[in-house]
């Protein structure tokens, strides 16, 4: 029989999608007010892998990631998703359309998990209307995709960024980088 142990802490990050790059700094500041200081930021990258957000948020969408210094308990991703939903609503236009999409997730030593409000066959309900999806797995010194992995999360630039975040996590846990 296995022994019940508390899980290791994980590294919180948030992806942002918007056609308005000027939203990234103030929203990052709001996120830090709850999640703590930022320890890494990705470059701002084009987001053109899908038209899913185009009607609501416009053309020339950009994607940007931040990760936060404090480590969290994995179950805290529920609160993170609920808070980012509030921010999305706050920045919506007068017709209720989002101007920004916020996708919190976490990185553990073994995987990258995204929080979502949408159920699907490969997602697990984790409470308060939130589901979790293992979007990437760590194998052979890199993150590897699944059949359901979002197309943008398959990009080399994303993978490189997430490996860096994972290395920071390992350092914070007292492990060496891999």
C-alpha angles and dihedrals in degrees: 000000000000121000117241111238133170111262121248118262118262137213117254119216135169130211119208128199122190143133087225108074088183088074094064098076099047092043091048087053091051091049092051090054088067106021101038132241123343116246099181140019128190123223114267104263134191114260109208105131093105140017091219095113100030099094092048101037106022137234131321095038119190131202127214133175133204128183125201130231100227115079116228140203108259092238088063088076087085091062090043092055093047091050093049089050088057091051092049089053092047092055096043118120125250090274092054095254116143118247090191137028117212121198115185120194142152138235122217126178089267106036154002114243127194126201118223141169092221123091121217137161093270098044128092123217109237101176146280094046095309129123130193127220127192096223099174134017125209112236134151093003096307143071114266127201132234128216089264098047111128111253094242092053088060092063118114092230091058093046091050091051092048092049088055091050090048090051090053089050091051090050091051089050090052096253130124122253119264 
